[in-house]
């Protein structure tokens, strides 16, 4: 099996188009045409993880955090990033990162976070904007079902928990083909009118080429009339963070003790207790200080994230309990999720969970 085949499965799990613009996801090191000997899944592709990959005969390392994040001009081994890259190249090991592509997925990092805590009725905290497009096309009634079904098969027409969504209106068309035309309906050089169906469907913008390919392949017209619009609607199933609820409310201290146990946190930094029960909780794995206001607006009684600075604890404004459980801890089950996913998608192949603990933060 080639590395590119494994990458296809990874991109089904976490489409690269879901990633934030600042991020560096996808294949970072290596040749996708190489035959894979095995996959090692880790949190951070450090030098020790590359050593582990070599020892376990895995020439593809799938990591959550990208080891290459900002641009580098030299690779001389002077720091931990360069040493890991050098060792990977010397040993013909490819490195693939998922990061915010999985952060933003409805079943990704924050859903894993919620599931670990036992939260239900989950929804995205900060839906992704400018990610939805609308296709409008026109065809004769006899061709409408074929076009619609092809568009649905290509991934168009999904809205929240519903699929095969479209809006259709009837009207009439006029056209007149020139001498170079080859009309399916009517004759060249003559004005023709007839009944037509206007079909409207939405789709995620990274699917545009696939959707248009389906349209052109199933439309009967020589010249396919269509329009594409960018929509401002937020995408309710893609975005950062998540909000969920416990079945039963609990005291703040009991809540934090539960979090500490479930997320195997060695310590939790938190804002002042407010003497309120906790039932609705917002989470954002990794650095999530930017989402404090979103958590408050969502009506959460608590917000769990990481990497909070001193003054950011004031931003709780006595409206919710703010807790920093640790960056690694908030994402700790991500690599397990990736392993489970790949093992279901790729049978009878070496998909190995890294044994390296790459958390750089220690507690006394």
N, C-alpha and C positions, 0 to 999 in steps of 0.2 A: 504494500500500500504506500502510495506517495504522500508526502507531507501535505500537498495541496488537497488531498481527499479528506484528511483530518481537519484541515482549515475550513473546508466546506461545512463540516459538522459544527465547528466552533462558531462559524458565522451564522448558522441557523439558531444556535443557542443565544448568541449576542451579536446581532448585526452591527457591523462597524459604523453604519450610518447613525446608530443610536448614541455614539460617543460624543462627548463635549468637544467643541472646536479646539480647546487648548490642549487636548489630550494627544497621546501618541500610542495608538493601538494597532493591532494587526501583527504581521510578520516583521520583526525588528532585525533579526539576524538569520541568515541562511537562505537556502535555495528550495523553493516549494516543489521543485521537480524531483528532489532527492527521495529515494525509497526510505521509509521510516522503519527504524528497528524497535521503536517503543516510545511512549510518551510519559514524561515525568511532569506532574502538576504540582505547582508550588505557589506560595504567596509572593515571594520576591526572588528573582533569578540572580541570586548572589553567587560569588565564586564557589562557595561550599556546595551550593545546589548543582552547579555545573559539574563539580567533582562527583556528586551523587549520581548525576545522569550518566557520567562516564562509567562509574562502577556498576550501574544497573543496565548498561547497554541501551540507553534511551538517547536518540539523537534529535528529539524534539522536546523542548521545555516549554510548557504552557504556564505562564505566570499571571497573577492578577495585576500587580503593579508593573508598569513598563520600566525595565532597567535603563532604557534610553528614553529620557523625558525631554530634556532640552538639547539643543544642538551642541555637538562637540566637533572640534577641528582637528584633534589629534587623538590617537589611541596608543598611548605609551605605557599604560599600566600604572600610572601615578596615583590613581584612586580606585575605590571599590567598583565603580561603574566600568572603568576601562579594563580592570583586571578580569572582571566577569566576561566582558565581550571578547577580550583576547583569548581567554581560555575556551570559550565557546567556538570561536573561529578555528583555533588550533585543533580542536577535536571534532570539527564538522557537526556541531550541534546548533540547531535552529532554535530561535527564541520567539515565542508568540505571546502577546499581551492582550488581555480583554478589558480591564479597568472600567472606565465609565460606560463602555458599551454594555457591560453587564450591570453596572450601577443603575442605568436608566431603564432596564428591562423590568416588566411587571412581575416576572418570576425570578428576578436577579437578586443582587446583594441585599436590598432592603426587605424584600419578601422573605429571604432566608433569615434575616435578622428578626423579623416579626414572628416567623414560624418557630424560631428557637425560644422565643419568649411566650408563645402561646396566644398571640394576638390574632383576632379574627376580624371580619368585615373590613379588610384592608383596602386602601386606595392610595394613589400617588399623591405625595405632598406638594410637589412643584411640577405640574405637567409641562412637557416640552412644547414650546411654541414654534411657529413657522416650520412645521414639519408635515403638514397635510396639503395635498393638492387636489384639485377637482378636474376631472376630465368631462367634457361635454362633446358628444358626437351625434351624428344624424345618419339614419339609414331607413330603408323601406321596411314595412312591417314584417315581411317574410324573412328578413335577415336579422331582425331585432333580437330574438331569443339567442341565436348563435353568437352574436356579438356580446350580449350581456353575459352569457355563461362563460365565454372566453375571458372576459375582463375579470369576472369573479375568480376564475381558476388562476389568473395571473396575480391575484392578491388584492384587487380593487374591491370596493364595496363593503369594507369592514368598519363598523362604527361601534366602539365599546364592546358589549357582549353580543352584538348582532353582526351577521355576515349576509352576503347576497343583497346588500342594500343598494337601491338605485331609485332615481326619480325619472319618470317617463311622461312625456307630453306628445300629443298628436298635433300635426300641422301639415302644411303642404310645401313642396319645394318647386323651384323653377331652375332650369339650366339650359344652356345651349352650347354644345361642344363645337370647337373649331375643326378644321380639316385634319388636324393632327390627333384629334381625340379618338377614343375607342370606347364609347359609352356602353355599359351593360344594359341600360334602359334607354329607350328612345333612339333617335338617329342623329348622327353628327350634322351640324348645320341647321338643325331645327329646334325651335323652342319646345321644351318638354316640361309638363307639370305633373305632379302626382302626390300621393300621401306619403308622409315621412314621420318617423318616430325620433324624438329628441331624447337621448339617454344621458343621464348625469350620474357619475360615481366619484367617490373620493378614494384616495390611496396615499400611502406614505411616500414622500417624494423620492426616496432612493429606489422605489419600484418603477419609476417612470419609464425607463427603457423597456422593462419587461411588459408593462401594461400596454405601451404603444406597439410593441411587437405583436402582442395578442390581438390588438385592434386591427392592425394592417393585415394580419394573416386570416382574419375571419370576416372582414368587411368585403362586400361585393363591388363597391364602387372603384372605378379606376383612380379617381382622386378622392381620398377620404377626407371629409370635412370634420375637423375637430378643433377644440380649444382647451387650453390648460390654464388653470388659475391657481395662484398661491393663496391659501386660506389663513386667516389669523386665528382660527379656532385652536385652542390648546389640545394636545393629544392626551386624552385621559388615561391611556394605558402605557405611556412612555414618559419618564421623567425622574427627577431626583427625590429621594426620601419616600417615606410611606407613613400613613396613619392607620392605626388599628385599635381594637378594643379588647379588654379582658372580659371574660364572662361575668366575673364578679369584681367589684371595686375593692381596693385595699389601701391600707395606710402607707404613707410615703416611705417610712423606714422599711416596712415589709416589702414594698415594691423594689427598693434598691437592693435589698438582700436577695430577692429573686433574680434580679438582673445580674448581680455579682455571681450567683451560682450558675445560671443558665449560660452566661457568656464567658465563664471562667475568668473573671476579671480579678486581678490582684488588688485593685483599689479603684474607688470611684470618687471623683471630685464632683461636688454638686453645689447648687445654690441653696439658699436658706429654705428650710421646711416651712410650708405655709399652712399646715394643719388641715389640708384638704385630702379627700380620697382620690385615688388614682384609678381611672378606668380607661380613658382615651389617651393613647400614647403616640407621639410622633417619633420616628427614628430616621437617622441618616448616617449610614456607615461611612467611616473616614472623617475628613475634615468638614464639619457641617455648620460652622458658626453663622454662615450667611443665611441659614434657613430658620433662625430663631423666630423672626417675625412671622414667617409662614406657619410655624408650629402654633404660635399664639392665635393667628387668624383661623387656623383649622379647629380651634377649640380644644386642643390637647391639654391635659393636666400635667403632662411631663414630656420632655424632649430629650432623647438619648442620642448622643453623637460623640465626637472626639476633637482633640486639639483646640480646646477653648482657651482663650487668653484671659487674663485677670479681669479686664474691664468688660469683657463680653458676658460675664456672669451677671452684671448689672442689667443687661438687656432683657433678662427674664421679667423685669418690671413687676415682680410679685404677682405675675399672672399665671406662671407655671413653674414646675420644678425642672431645673436645667441640670443635666448630668453628663459629665465627660467620662466615658468608661474605658477610653484608650483606643487608639487608631486600629491597631492589630486586632484587639478584642472585638471591635464592632464589625470586623470583616472575617473573623476567624473561621467561619464555616464555608466560606466561598470556595476554597480549593476542593473541599469534600463534594460540594455541589457539582463542580466541573467534572470531577472524576466519575461521579455517579451518572452524569449525563452522557459522557463519552463512552462509558462501559455499556450503556443501553443502546447507543447509536452504532458502536463499532464492536462487534462480537469477536471473541477469540483473538484478541490483540492485547498487547501489553500496555495497559493504562495504569500508571503507578502513582500513588499519593506520596509526595515527598515527606520524608521524616525529619527534615531540617526545620527547626524553629527559627524563623528569620525576624522575629520581633526584636527590634533594637532597644526597646525600653525595658528596663528591669526595675524591680521594686525591692526595697530592703524590708 
